[in-house]
Structure formats: structure tokens, C-alpha cells
Amino acid sequence: MCGIVGIVGHRPVNQAIYDALTVLQHRGQDAAGIMTDSNGTLCTRKKNGLVSDVFQQRHMEELRGNVGIGHCRYPTAGTLNSSEAQPFYVNSPYGIGLAHNGNLTNSDELKELLVQQDRRHLNTGSDTEALLNVFAHELQCQNIESLTPAAIFAAVAAVHRRCRGGYAVVALVIGYGIVAFRDPHGIRPLVMGRRETGGGVEHMVASESVAMDALDFEVVRDILPGEAVIIEGDGTLHSQQCGARRGYTPCIFEYVYFARPDSIIDRISVYKSRLRMGERLADKILRERPDHDIDVVIPIPDSSRTSALEVAHRLGVKYREGFIKNRYIGRTFIMPGQDQRRQSVRRKLNAIELEFRDKNVLLVDDSVVRGTTSKQIIEMAREAGARRVYFASASPPVRYPNVYGIDMPAASELVAHGRTEQQVQEFIGADWLIYQDLDDLIRAVRYDNGDITHFDTSCFSGHYVTGDVSPEYLAHLEQERSDRAKSQREGRKRRGPVEFRDPEGGGVAPLTPGPRVRAG
């Protein structure tokens, strides 16, 4: 899961893109990058780290231009030390920079075809680089003297024919403008907005509406599944359906965990969705234990607060903040590597003993994925003096890998895979474990928008909306992207030959003619 943004303005966009990325930081804390077009000169800065660490004043001064894109990365593949920061760049045709949120399910096949048939060079294992080269190749195949919206739309249509999976893309075409498009299933989110300035109308695309709010852009609408939007450098806007819509199935885990509660995705309020998750979860608790002995409801900060508040209200018991979060520790779920996730929990959370002592506590979390975090939190509650510790998940058991851009690739790492709910309860050490029902979760999320009746629920149901995910693919994914595989790759990297890396994050200059490149 990553955050992307693109802005076409009438003044320098470097600060606006930086501000948008800080608002989207929750979507990725591994690396960040910004790329701008300054009258045909490509200016770029990207590096591992948080947005505030990657960009200093001297870097911002170099990011000139009124058109630009940005990205914050969380590694679906690779590790924290990965050098695959985005946006990626190719200098032919025209010079294109591209950033992407999601995951391609046919990336291996694409890479082989790109090298053998399209004669494209790939420098990393990133599916973003593969997607960029597909787009660049198809744009070059248009055989046109000058770039036109029709040629770009045709290239995007070809991308949809060749690429499968979940993806939201923003691309910078040097000297022309920005192109944004979304996969034909609408799995990954992408929203567009505008604002009036003294110089005219400025346009923006981003992963979540909250980025628009922070920059005083008005949300216009979501980019639809299979649709592409072109924003020329002068602000001229074009849009076209480039691929047959194969559904409208946004990822339901966005509403459960990833998105900020103040975002609206596909016309659905994340905050209200989580409120309704709490309502339905409380109703299930009352059905199963009408004579419950819960004294207090305590959320696992931060993403479960909204649901927990409604659970407490519905049950008629006290709601209390029992854990204080260290806000300088990253989101545990998206940390690459189980060891890092495990070590961060107690640094991240501290229990307030008086809220636990001699009480029957219901802990509410948004989900239970690997189970180790839940287990440690329950241990902390007991150490703080809780008499009984109950645990409620606002989502169903996560039993299957997510292959569309969320780091749940290995079924063996999911605590609920191959286990009953009773066995999960015993593993995490709860006195009682209760999960949300999938039907209730779907009803809670789809409430606001009659256009969307189905979601990608693959990590709960095992149903993959793209229809191309086989057991063999899942087995291959586990071999490539499990924590063990990442750890082994990182070990080989440390033992391997020394490579030169520009400490300032600059890249290798292209050998073929293209726009002038200034690396940060």
C-alpha cells in the first residue's frame, strides 16, 4: 500500500506535493519521492525514509516547476532497506516518471515480455517499473509526430489489456502534463480535485480525499475503474474510459485499516463505515453474550477508535483510552519484517494501569492479521491488572493472502489461516475472541453508496476479483514475499558485493537522449 499524488498548478508545486505526502504518510513509511517538470528539465528527489526526513530545504529548492508527482512507499515486496523508491523514470518516449499504488498479479510474465519482445531494460524487480515500461512502450507504439490525448488514452487502454491486478497510477510526461488512471476493477483508490487561484484553476489527483482537504482543493470525484484522466500543463482536463469496467470492487481493507477516518473513498465515508462496523460488532456481542460482564471497552489506537466508541455506546459500558501511543513509532502492520513488528509493539504502546486493574476489559482492534501484536497487547493488559481480557475484531478473520498491494502475501503468516476461531483465541491468549461477520462488514461499508454493492474481500473470503489468482501463484508469492524470504534476501544483500549508492539519493544518468535530469 502506498500513497500517490499529482498536481498541475500555476505556481511551483513542490511544497504542495510535500504537504500532500505528509498527509498520506500513513500509507507508506519506507520511502518517499517527488518529481517535477521545470520547463523540460526533470527534477527529482527520492530516498528511503519518512517524508520529513527525505526532503530538506535544499532539496525542495531544486524541485522546480508547476507540474509534479509524489509517492510514499510501503514495501509490498522488498524490505525496509530496499532502494526501489518511486517515482520511476524512463527517458523514452518523451521522458516519463511514474508512481503507482497496488500490485500487478502478472508482473513476472510482463517483465519477461518487456525484455524479450519489447526490448525494454528493467533495472529492479519492482512491478512499478514494469508498469511504467508497458505504458512507455505502448505510447511509443502510437507512432505520432506530437503527443495527443487520443494517443495517451490508447496507450492506457493497452496497459489495461496487458496488466492485471490492482493499481492506481499517476505519471508525469515531461513537457506535457500528468496522466492518472485506475485498474478496471477499481481496487485501489484514486480521487481528483480542483481549486481556484489567482492564476486560474489548479488540478490534483491523490490516493485519498484527505490530501485534498489539507491543500484546500475541492474534491470533484473519484476516478472510475478503467478510466484515465489527463491534465495538461496549462490545466486543460481530459478524461476517458480506457478499459471495459470489469466491476467496481474497491478494497474493503482500506475502510477497515489503511485509510484515514477523515477520508472519503468512492463516495463512502471511512469514518461512518467504522462507526457502523462498531454497531454491527456490538450487535453480534449482544446476540452471543446478552449477559456479558464487560466493564470497559478500550481501543487499540488508532484505527479502531471509531468502532470501539460505537461498541461501548451500543453495549452501554464505559469507553476508556487504556493505551497511550508513541506517535513517533510507525504503523506496526506495515513494518517490513516480523522482528521489527514484534519489537515495536511495546515501544509503541504503554498501558494505563488504572483503566485495567480488576476489570473485565474488551479490547477492540480493526483486525487480527499475524496475531503476534494482539498477543502482546493482551499480555500488556493482563500485566496492567485486568481480570479478564476479551478481544473483538471489527473485521472477519484474515485467512487468505492479499495480492493487490497489501503485505499479506504468505498464508502461513496469517494467524487465522488453517485455524478455528477458538484456536486463534488460544494463540493470542484472550479469554474470549469475537470477529465481525463478513456480511456485516460489507453492509457497514457499502451503506453510503448504492453504486458499489461488492468489494474486494479476498483476504477474508479467498475470492479474488481479477479471476487470475491460482494456488500456484499464491505459492510462488509466498516464496517471494514472506518475511523469511525477505530476511534471506536482505542477508544475501549484506554479504554481497559492495555497490555504489549516491548518499543523496540521486540515480544513474540515462545514456540515451532525453530531458535534462537534475537529481536531488
C-alpha positions as CSV (number, residue, x, y, z in Angstrom):
1,M,0.0,0.0,0.0
2,C,1.4,3.4,-1.0
3,G,0.3,7.0,-1.3
4,I,0.4,8.9,-4.6
5,V,-0.3,12.5,-5.6
6,G,0.0,14.6,-8.7
7,I,-0.6,18.4,-9.1
8,V,-0.8,20.7,-12.1
9,G,-0.7,24.3,-10.9
10,H,0.1,27.9,-11.9
11,R,2.9,28.2,-9.4
12,P,5.6,25.8,-8.0
13,V,4.0,22.6,-6.8
14,N,6.9,21.3,-4.7
15,Q,5.5,22.4,-1.3
16,A,2.0,21.3,-2.1
17,I,3.2,17.8,-3.1
18,Y,5.3,17.6,0.1
19,D,2.3,18.7,2.2
20,A,0.1,16.1,0.5
21,L,2.7,13.3,1.1
22,T,2.8,14.2,4.8
23,V,-0.9,13.8,5.0
24,L,-0.6,10.5,3.1
25,Q,2.3,9.3,5.2
26,H,0.1,6.6,6.9
27,R,0.0,4.8,3.6
28,G,3.8,4.2,3.5
29,Q,6.8,5.0,5.7
30,D,9.6,3.2,3.9
31,A,10.5,5.7,1.2
32,A,9.3,8.9,-0.4
33,G,9.9,10.7,-3.7
34,I,8.9,13.9,-5.7
35,M,9.4,14.5,-9.4
36,T,8.7,17.8,-11.1
37,D,8.9,19.3,-14.6
38,S,10.6,22.6,-14.9
39,N,10.3,23.7,-18.5
40,G,11.5,20.4,-19.8
41,T,14.0,19.7,-17.0
42,L,13.2,16.8,-14.8
43,C,13.9,17.5,-11.2
44,T,13.7,14.6,-8.8
45,R,14.4,13.6,-5.2
46,K,13.7,10.2,-3.7
47,K,15.1,8.2,-0.9
48,N,14.3,5.8,1.9
49,G,12.7,7.3,5.0
50,L,9.8,9.5,6.1
51,V,8.7,12.4,4.0
52,S,10.1,14.9,6.6
53,D,13.5,13.1,6.5
54,V,13.8,12.7,2.8
55,F,13.2,16.4,1.8
56,Q,15.2,19.2,3.3
57,Q,15.1,22.8,2.2
58,R,18.0,22.4,-0.3
59,H,16.1,19.5,-2.0
60,M,12.8,21.5,-2.1
61,E,14.6,24.4,-3.8
62,E,15.8,22.1,-6.5
63,L,12.3,20.7,-7.2
64,R,11.2,23.5,-9.5
65,G,8.2,23.6,-11.8
66,N,4.4,23.9,-11.8
67,V,3.7,20.2,-12.6
68,G,4.8,17.3,-10.4
69,I,4.0,13.9,-8.8
70,G,4.9,12.4,-5.5
71,H,4.9,9.0,-3.8
72,C,5.3,7.5,-0.3
73,R,6.1,3.8,-0.3
74,Y,5.4,0.8,1.9
75,P,7.1,-2.3,0.5
76,T,4.7,-5.0,-0.6
77,A,7.9,-6.6,-1.9
78,G,11.4,-6.0,-0.7
79,T,12.4,-4.8,2.8
80,L,13.0,-1.5,4.6
81,N,16.5,-1.3,3.1
82,S,15.1,-1.6,-0.4
83,S,16.3,1.1,-2.9
84,E,13.1,0.9,-5.0
85,A,11.8,4.4,-4.0
86,Q,9.4,5.9,-6.5
87,P,8.7,7.7,-8.9
88,F,10.5,5.6,-11.5
89,Y,11.7,7.2,-14.8
90,V,12.3,6.3,-18.4
91,N,13.6,8.8,-20.9
92,S,11.9,7.4,-24.0
93,P,9.4,8.4,-25.3
94,Y,9.2,12.0,-24.2
95,G,10.5,11.3,-20.7
96,I,8.0,9.7,-18.3
97,G,8.0,9.5,-14.5
98,L,5.5,7.2,-12.8
99,A,4.3,6.3,-9.3
100,H,1.9,3.5,-8.5
101,N,-0.1,2.1,-5.6
102,G,-1.0,-1.5,-5.8
103,N,0.4,-4.8,-7.1
104,L,0.3,-6.5,-10.5
105,T,-0.6,-10.2,-10.4
106,N,1.1,-10.9,-13.8
107,S,4.3,-8.9,-13.2
108,D,6.6,-11.9,-13.9
109,E,5.0,-12.5,-17.2
110,L,5.1,-8.8,-18.0
111,K,8.8,-8.5,-17.2
112,E,9.7,-11.4,-19.5
113,L,7.7,-9.9,-22.4
114,L,9.1,-6.5,-21.8
115,V,12.7,-7.7,-22.0
116,Q,12.3,-10.3,-24.8
117,Q,9.7,-8.7,-27.1
118,D,9.5,-5.0,-26.3
119,R,13.3,-4.8,-25.8
120,R,12.9,-2.7,-22.7
121,H,15.5,-2.7,-19.9
122,L,14.4,-3.3,-16.3
123,N,16.8,-2.3,-13.5
124,T,14.8,-3.5,-10.5
125,G,12.3,-6.2,-9.5
126,S,9.6,-3.6,-8.9
127,D,6.2,-4.1,-10.7
128,T,6.0,-0.3,-10.8
129,E,9.0,-0.3,-13.2
130,A,7.3,-3.0,-15.3
131,L,4.1,-1.0,-15.4
132,L,6.0,2.2,-16.4
133,N,7.7,0.4,-19.2
134,V,4.5,-1.1,-20.5
135,F,3.0,2.4,-20.6
136,A,6.1,3.9,-22.3
137,H,6.2,1.1,-24.9
138,E,2.6,1.4,-25.8
139,L,2.9,5.2,-26.0
140,Q,5.8,4.8,-28.4
141,C,3.8,2.3,-30.5
142,Q,1.3,5.1,-31.3
143,N,3.8,6.4,-34.0
144,I,2.7,10.0,-33.7
145,E,4.6,13.2,-34.5
146,S,3.3,15.1,-31.5
147,L,1.7,13.8,-28.3
148,T,-2.2,13.9,-28.1
149,P,-4.8,12.9,-25.6
150,A,-6.0,10.3,-28.0
151,A,-2.6,8.7,-28.1
152,I,-2.3,8.7,-24.4
153,F,-5.7,7.1,-23.9
154,A,-4.8,4.4,-26.5
155,A,-1.7,3.7,-24.5
156,V,-3.6,3.4,-21.2
157,A,-6.1,1.1,-22.9
158,A,-3.2,-1.1,-23.9
159,V,-1.9,-1.1,-20.3
160,H,-5.3,-2.3,-19.1
161,R,-5.2,-5.1,-21.7
162,R,-1.7,-6.2,-20.6
163,C,-1.6,-5.6,-16.9
164,R,-3.7,-7.4,-14.3
165,G,-4.1,-6.8,-10.6
166,G,-4.9,-3.7,-8.5
167,Y,-3.3,-0.4,-9.4
168,A,-3.7,3.3,-9.2
169,V,-1.2,5.3,-11.3
170,V,0.0,8.8,-11.6
171,A,2.5,9.6,-14.4
172,L,4.4,12.8,-15.3
173,V,5.0,13.2,-19.1
174,I,7.8,15.8,-19.5
175,G,6.7,18.9,-21.4
176,Y,3.1,17.7,-21.5
177,G,1.4,17.1,-18.1
178,I,0.0,14.4,-15.8
179,V,-1.8,11.2,-16.6
180,A,-3.7,9.3,-13.9
181,F,-5.6,6.0,-14.2
182,R,-7.1,3.2,-12.2
183,D,-7.4,-0.5,-12.7
184,P,-10.6,-1.8,-14.3
185,H,-11.9,-3.2,-11.0
186,G,-11.3,0.0,-9.0
187,I,-9.4,-2.0,-6.3
188,R,-7.0,0.8,-5.4
189,P,-8.4,4.3,-4.7
190,L,-7.8,7.5,-6.7
191,V,-9.6,10.8,-6.4
192,M,-9.3,14.1,-8.3
193,G,-9.9,17.7,-7.2
194,R,-9.5,21.3,-8.2
195,R,-9.1,24.7,-6.6
196,E,-9.4,28.3,-7.8
197,T,-6.4,30.5,-7.5
198,G,-5.5,34.0,-8.7
199,G,-3.8,32.4,-11.7
200,G,-6.6,30.1,-12.6
201,V,-7.8,26.6,-11.8
202,E,-5.3,24.0,-10.4
203,H,-5.9,20.3,-10.5
204,M,-4.8,17.4,-8.3
205,V,-5.1,13.6,-8.0
206,A,-4.4,11.7,-4.9
207,S,-4.9,8.4,-3.1
208,E,-7.3,9.9,-0.5
209,S,-9.6,12.9,-0.3
210,V,-7.9,14.0,3.0
211,A,-4.9,15.2,0.9
212,M,-7.3,17.5,-1.0
213,D,-8.7,18.8,2.3
214,A,-5.3,19.7,3.6
215,L,-4.4,21.7,0.5
216,D,-7.9,23.4,0.2
217,F,-8.7,21.5,-3.0
218,E,-12.4,20.7,-3.7
219,V,-13.0,17.0,-4.3
220,V,-14.5,16.7,-7.7
221,R,-15.0,12.9,-7.9
222,D,-13.3,9.5,-7.8
223,I,-11.5,8.3,-10.9
224,L,-13.6,5.4,-12.1
225,P,-12.4,1.8,-12.7
226,G,-10.7,1.7,-16.1
227,E,-10.8,5.5,-16.5
228,A,-7.8,7.7,-17.4
229,V,-7.5,11.4,-16.7
230,I,-5.1,13.7,-18.5
231,I,-4.2,17.1,-17.1
232,E,-2.1,19.2,-19.5
233,G,0.4,21.7,-18.2
234,D,-1.9,24.6,-19.0
235,G,-4.7,23.0,-16.9
236,T,-6.7,21.5,-19.8
237,L,-8.5,18.4,-18.5
238,H,-9.4,15.3,-20.5
239,S,-11.0,12.0,-19.3
240,Q,-12.0,8.8,-21.0
241,Q,-13.0,5.3,-20.2
242,C,-10.0,3.4,-21.5
243,G,-10.9,-0.1,-20.5
244,A,-14.1,-2.0,-20.1
245,R,-15.1,-1.7,-16.4
246,R,-14.9,-5.2,-15.0
247,G,-16.6,-4.3,-11.8
248,Y,-16.5,-1.7,-9.1
249,T,-14.9,-3.5,-6.2
250,P,-12.7,-1.3,-4.0
251,C,-10.5,-2.9,-1.4
252,I,-12.6,-3.2,1.8
253,F,-9.4,-3.2,3.9
254,E,-9.0,0.5,3.0
255,Y,-12.1,1.2,5.2
256,V,-11.0,-1.3,7.9
257,Y,-7.5,-0.1,8.4
258,F,-5.5,1.7,5.8
259,A,-7.3,4.9,5.0
260,R,-7.6,7.8,7.4
261,P,-11.0,8.1,9.0
262,D,-11.5,11.6,7.6
263,S,-11.1,10.4,4.0
264,I,-14.0,9.7,1.7
265,I,-13.2,6.9,-0.8
266,D,-15.6,6.1,-3.7
267,R,-18.1,8.4,-2.1
268,I,-18.0,6.3,1.1
269,S,-17.0,7.9,4.4
270,V,-14.3,5.9,6.1
271,Y,-15.4,7.3,9.5
272,K,-19.0,6.4,9.1
273,S,-18.0,3.0,7.8
274,R,-16.1,2.4,11.0
275,L,-18.9,3.6,13.2
276,R,-21.2,1.1,11.5
277,M,-18.6,-1.6,12.0
278,G,-18.8,-0.9,15.7
279,E,-22.6,-1.0,15.7
280,R,-22.7,-4.4,14.0
281,L,-19.9,-5.8,16.1
282,A,-21.8,-4.7,19.3
283,D,-25.0,-6.3,18.0
284,K,-23.1,-9.6,17.5
285,I,-21.7,-9.4,21.0
286,L,-25.2,-8.9,22.4
287,R,-26.5,-11.8,20.4
288,E,-23.8,-14.2,21.6
289,R,-23.5,-12.9,25.2
290,P,-26.6,-10.9,26.1
291,D,-25.5,-11.2,29.8
292,H,-21.9,-10.1,29.2
293,D,-19.7,-8.9,32.1
294,I,-17.7,-6.3,30.2
295,D,-16.7,-3.4,32.5
296,V,-14.9,-1.2,29.9
297,V,-14.2,-1.0,26.2
298,I,-10.7,0.0,25.3
299,P,-9.5,0.6,21.7
300,I,-6.1,-0.4,20.2
301,P,-5.1,3.0,18.9
302,D,-5.6,4.5,16.4
303,S,-7.6,2.9,13.6
304,S,-10.0,1.1,15.9
305,R,-11.1,4.1,18.0
306,T,-14.1,4.9,15.9
307,S,-15.5,1.3,16.0
308,A,-14.7,0.9,19.7
309,L,-16.5,4.1,20.6
310,E,-19.7,2.8,19.0
311,V,-19.3,-0.7,20.6
312,A,-19.2,0.9,24.0
313,H,-22.2,3.1,23.3
314,R,-24.2,0.2,22.0
315,L,-23.3,-2.1,24.9
316,G,-23.9,0.6,27.5
317,V,-20.5,0.3,29.1
318,K,-17.6,2.8,29.7
319,Y,-15.2,3.7,26.9
320,R,-11.7,4.5,28.1
321,E,-8.4,5.1,26.5
322,G,-6.2,2.5,28.1
323,F,-3.2,2.6,25.8
324,I,-1.1,5.6,25.1
325,K,0.6,5.6,21.7
326,N,4.1,6.8,21.0
327,R,3.4,8.8,17.8
328,Y,7.0,8.6,16.7
329,I,6.8,4.8,16.0
330,G,5.5,3.8,12.6
331,R,2.3,1.7,12.0
332,T,3.2,-1.8,13.1
333,F,1.2,-3.7,10.5
334,I,3.1,-2.1,7.6
335,M,6.6,-2.6,9.1
336,P,8.6,-5.0,6.8
337,G,9.7,-8.0,8.8
338,Q,8.1,-9.8,11.8
339,D,11.0,-9.0,14.1
340,Q,10.6,-5.2,13.6
341,R,6.8,-5.5,14.1
342,R,7.3,-7.5,17.3
343,Q,9.9,-5.2,18.8
344,S,7.9,-2.1,18.1
345,V,4.7,-3.0,20.0
346,R,5.9,-2.2,23.5
347,R,7.8,0.8,22.3
348,K,4.7,2.0,20.5
349,L,2.0,1.4,23.3
350,N,2.0,1.8,27.0
351,A,-0.9,0.7,29.2
352,I,-2.6,3.0,31.8
353,E,-2.8,0.6,34.7
354,L,-5.8,2.2,36.5
355,E,-8.0,1.5,33.4
356,F,-7.3,-2.2,33.6
357,R,-6.9,-3.1,37.2
358,D,-9.5,-5.6,38.4
359,K,-11.7,-5.1,35.4
360,N,-13.1,-7.3,32.6
361,V,-11.8,-5.5,29.6
362,L,-13.0,-5.7,26.0
363,L,-10.1,-4.7,23.6
364,V,-11.3,-3.6,20.2
365,D,-9.0,-3.7,17.2
366,D,-9.6,-3.2,13.5
367,S,-8.3,-6.7,12.6
368,V,-6.1,-9.6,13.6
369,V,-3.6,-10.3,10.9
370,R,-0.5,-12.1,12.1
371,G,-1.7,-12.4,15.7
372,T,1.6,-11.6,17.4
373,T,0.7,-7.9,18.0
374,S,-2.7,-8.9,19.5
375,K,-1.0,-11.4,21.7
376,Q,1.5,-8.9,23.1
377,I,-1.3,-6.3,23.7
378,I,-3.3,-8.9,25.7
379,E,-0.2,-9.7,27.7
380,M,0.2,-5.9,28.5
381,A,-3.5,-5.7,29.6
382,R,-3.0,-8.6,32.0
383,E,0.2,-7.1,33.3
384,A,-1.7,-3.9,34.0
385,G,-4.1,-5.9,36.2
386,A,-7.1,-6.8,34.0
387,R,-9.2,-9.6,35.5
388,R,-10.4,-10.9,32.1
389,V,-9.3,-9.8,28.7
390,Y,-11.8,-10.1,25.8
391,F,-10.8,-9.2,22.2
392,A,-13.0,-8.0,19.4
393,S,-12.1,-7.6,15.8
394,A,-14.0,-5.1,13.7
395,S,-13.3,-7.3,10.6
396,P,-13.6,-11.0,9.9
397,P,-10.7,-13.5,10.3
398,V,-7.9,-12.7,7.8
399,R,-7.4,-16.2,6.4
400,Y,-6.0,-15.6,2.8
401,P,-3.2,-13.6,1.2
402,N,-3.9,-10.2,-0.2
403,V,-2.3,-9.9,-3.7
404,Y,-3.4,-6.4,-4.7
405,G,-0.9,-4.3,-2.8
406,I,-1.2,-5.1,0.9
407,D,1.6,-7.0,2.6
408,M,-0.3,-10.2,3.4
409,P,1.3,-12.5,0.8
410,A,2.1,-15.5,2.9
411,A,-0.9,-17.6,4.2
412,S,1.4,-19.3,6.7
413,E,2.0,-15.9,8.4
414,L,-1.8,-15.3,9.0
415,V,-2.9,-16.5,12.4
416,A,-6.4,-17.4,11.2
417,H,-5.2,-19.4,8.2
418,G,-5.9,-23.1,9.0
419,R,-7.1,-22.3,12.5
420,T,-10.6,-22.1,14.0
421,E,-11.6,-19.0,15.9
422,Q,-11.2,-21.0,19.1
423,Q,-7.6,-21.8,18.2
424,V,-6.9,-18.2,17.3
425,Q,-8.3,-17.2,20.7
426,E,-5.9,-19.6,22.4
427,F,-3.0,-18.4,20.4
428,I,-3.4,-14.7,21.3
429,G,-4.3,-15.6,24.9
430,A,-7.7,-13.9,25.0
431,D,-10.5,-15.1,27.4
432,W,-12.9,-14.6,24.5
433,L,-12.4,-13.6,20.9
434,I,-15.2,-12.3,18.6
435,Y,-14.9,-11.4,15.0
436,Q,-17.1,-9.3,12.8
437,D,-19.1,-11.3,10.2
438,L,-18.2,-10.7,6.6
439,D,-21.8,-9.9,5.6
440,D,-22.0,-7.3,8.4
441,L,-18.7,-5.7,7.3
442,I,-19.9,-5.4,3.7
443,R,-23.2,-3.8,4.8
444,A,-21.3,-1.5,7.1
445,V,-19.1,-0.2,4.3
446,R,-21.5,0.0,1.4
447,Y,-24.2,1.9,3.2
448,D,-23.4,5.3,1.7
449,N,-23.1,4.4,-2.0
450,G,-25.7,2.5,-3.9
451,D,-23.3,2.2,-6.9
452,I,-21.0,-0.1,-5.0
453,T,-22.5,-3.4,-3.9
454,H,-19.4,-5.6,-3.9
455,F,-15.9,-5.2,-2.6
456,D,-12.6,-6.9,-2.9
457,T,-12.8,-9.1,0.3
458,S,-10.1,-11.5,-0.8
459,C,-8.2,-11.6,2.5
460,F,-11.3,-12.6,4.3
461,S,-13.2,-14.7,1.7
462,G,-10.4,-16.1,-0.6
463,H,-12.3,-14.7,-3.6
464,Y,-10.0,-12.7,-5.9
465,V,-12.0,-10.3,-8.1
466,T,-9.4,-10.3,-11.0
467,G,-10.1,-14.1,-11.5
468,D,-6.4,-14.9,-12.3
469,V,-5.1,-15.9,-8.8
470,S,-4.3,-19.6,-8.8
471,P,-2.9,-21.8,-6.0
472,E,0.4,-21.9,-7.9
473,Y,0.5,-18.1,-8.0
474,L,-0.1,-17.9,-4.2
475,A,2.6,-20.5,-3.5
476,H,5.0,-18.5,-5.7
477,L,4.1,-15.3,-3.9
478,E,4.7,-16.9,-0.5
479,Q,8.1,-18.0,-1.6
480,E,9.0,-14.5,-2.9
481,R,7.3,-12.2,-0.3
482,S,7.1,-14.0,3.1
483,D,9.1,-12.5,6.0
484,R,11.5,-15.4,5.7
485,A,12.1,-14.7,2.0
486,K,12.7,-11.0,2.7
487,S,15.1,-11.8,5.5
488,Q,17.1,-14.2,3.3
489,R,17.3,-11.6,0.5
490,E,18.5,-9.0,3.0
491,G,21.1,-11.3,4.3
492,R,22.4,-12.0,0.8
493,K,22.5,-8.3,0.1
494,R,24.6,-7.6,3.1
495,R,27.0,-10.4,2.2
496,G,27.1,-9.5,-1.5
497,P,29.5,-7.1,-3.4
498,V,29.6,-3.5,-2.4
499,E,27.6,-1.3,-4.6
500,F,28.0,2.5,-5.0
501,R,24.9,4.3,-3.8
502,D,24.6,8.1,-4.0
503,P,24.1,9.1,-0.4
504,E,21.8,11.9,-1.5
505,G,19.5,9.5,-3.4
506,G,20.4,10.5,-7.0
507,G,20.2,8.0,-9.7
508,V,22.3,7.0,-12.8
509,A,22.0,9.4,-15.7
510,P,20.4,7.9,-18.8
511,L,22.6,7.1,-21.7
512,T,20.2,7.9,-24.4
513,P,18.9,11.4,-25.3
514,G,16.1,12.7,-23.1
515,P,15.2,15.7,-21.0
516,R,17.8,17.2,-18.7
517,V,17.8,15.4,-15.4
518,R,18.6,17.1,-12.1
519,A,18.9,14.6,-9.2
520,G,18.4,15.8,-5.7
